[in-house]
């Protein structure tokens, strides 16, 4: 059974939740008295397949008791690309000791509060089984209704179904990602317009295998798309309605 190091992005930029909560750093927003980052750390720490945890964030996070489960806090850079670069460099040299053959990197976020250890275990197991350069997990729209999660997401239409991204990503070797960064930046500009995104990579009207092939070609890497049965994997806390949903769901937990 492979274990994977976890990189949690917990940058401190002011976002859409500031006006509602008064917190500049999303990671510190409490849900039932516990900061979001603490919830996420504890979830990954309880996973059988998660190895050491690295957090990218400000010194304000250091006082959280959950940080005792974290191997290293990395200072934030100017943007998410720098944050990833700093974290990956640390993991590569300090945890993997520079070895060319390793288990890769799992990336998640401080607002992935809906995750459970069981969902993390299942997702990381699928990563081991797929054994690809980049693995993207998506959740189909009907999965949310079946799970009783009334959440609004941005969906990508594929065939007669609609998919949204998840809160866990996997990359085997980041050299491939950084080499393709200009293309990724261009694609990111269309993240709120899925149909334009599909047109950009020549996949309008394509099915999932065709999209996998197109993205693999664009990034010069073996990319796999995994459709997850876990609705909670596809929910984060980006806006006040998400925070209200988290308050309800986590109270029930």
WOFEN-V166749 format. One record per residue. N is the residue number from 1. PHI is phi in degrees with one decimal (NA if undefined). Layout:
N/PHI
N/PHI
This chain:
1/NA
2/-74.2
3/-118.1
4/-121.9
5/-67.8
6/-113.9
7/-106.8
8/-107.6
9/-88.0
10/-136.3
11/-61.7
12/-105.2
13/-71.3
14/-70.2
15/-127.6
16/-61.7
17/-88.0
18/-61.7
19/-63.9
20/-77.8
21/-108.0
22/82.0
23/-96.0
24/-70.7
25/-93.6
26/-56.7
27/-57.0
28/-94.6
29/-63.8
30/-82.6
31/-123.6
32/53.7
33/84.5
34/-119.5
35/-56.2
36/-56.7
37/-60.3
38/-60.2
39/-60.6
40/-68.6
41/-58.4
42/-63.9
43/-65.5
44/-68.4
45/-62.8
46/-85.4
47/-77.3
48/-71.1
49/-102.1
50/-87.3
51/-92.7
52/-74.5
53/-108.8
54/-119.7
55/-113.4
56/-102.7
57/-175.9
58/-84.1
59/-61.2
60/-63.4
61/-82.2
62/-63.6
63/-81.6
64/-70.6
65/-55.5
66/-64.1
67/-66.1
68/-64.5
69/-89.2
70/-101.5
71/-69.3
72/-156.7
73/-101.8
74/-100.8
75/-64.7
76/-74.1
77/-99.2
78/-80.0
79/-158.0
80/-65.9
81/-65.1
82/-63.6
83/-58.6
84/-64.1
85/-59.8
86/-62.6
87/-67.8
88/-64.3
89/-60.5
90/-63.5
91/-61.5
92/-60.6
93/-90.9
94/-94.9
95/-95.8
96/-97.3
97/52.7
98/74.5
99/-63.5
100/-71.5
101/-106.9
102/-151.3
103/-87.2
104/86.2
105/-130.9
106/-105.8
107/-115.6
108/-140.1
109/-137.7
110/-67.7
111/-102.8
112/-83.9
113/-75.5
114/-83.4
115/-65.8
116/-124.7
117/-56.7
118/-67.3
119/-66.1
120/-61.0
121/-57.7
122/-65.0
123/-67.1
124/-69.5
125/-64.8
126/-64.6
127/-63.5
128/-62.1
129/-69.6
130/-74.5
131/48.3
132/-127.4
133/-68.2
134/-136.0
135/-126.2
136/-113.5
137/-96.7
138/-126.5
139/-123.0
140/-79.1
141/-53.9
142/-65.1
143/-62.4
144/-68.0
145/-64.7
146/-63.4
147/-88.6
148/71.0
149/-108.6
150/-79.5
151/-124.6
152/-97.6
153/-124.9
154/-94.2
155/-109.7
156/-101.0
157/-77.8
158/-134.3
159/63.5
160/-99.3
161/-123.6
162/-132.6
163/-125.6
164/-127.3
165/-73.1
166/-122.1
167/-102.1
168/-132.2
169/-124.8
170/-134.0
171/-134.1
172/-76.7
173/-132.4
174/-73.2
175/-59.5
176/-67.6
177/-68.9
178/-67.4
179/-65.7
180/-98.7
181/-58.3
182/-57.9
183/-67.9
184/-65.4
185/-62.4
186/-64.3
187/-66.9
188/-62.7
189/-60.9
190/-106.5
191/-63.4
192/-93.9
193/-131.4
194/-56.2
195/-66.4
196/-65.3
197/-62.5
198/-64.2
199/-63.8
200/-62.8
201/-98.7
202/70.3
203/-122.4
204/-62.3
205/81.2
206/-83.9
207/-97.5
208/-59.8
209/-59.3
210/-66.9
211/-67.6
212/-55.7
213/-63.0
214/-66.1
215/-66.8
216/-59.8
217/-67.1
218/-63.4
219/-98.3
220/54.4
221/-148.5
222/-81.0
223/-108.8
224/-121.7
225/-111.4
226/-112.1
227/-88.5
228/-89.4
229/-82.9
230/-97.9
231/-59.7
232/-63.3
233/-67.0
234/-99.5
235/-123.6
236/-124.4
237/-120.3
238/-104.9
239/-143.2
240/-53.9
241/-63.8
242/-66.2
243/-66.8
244/-64.3
245/-64.6
246/-61.3
247/-59.2
248/-71.4
249/-66.6
250/-73.3
251/-67.4
252/-66.8
253/-64.0
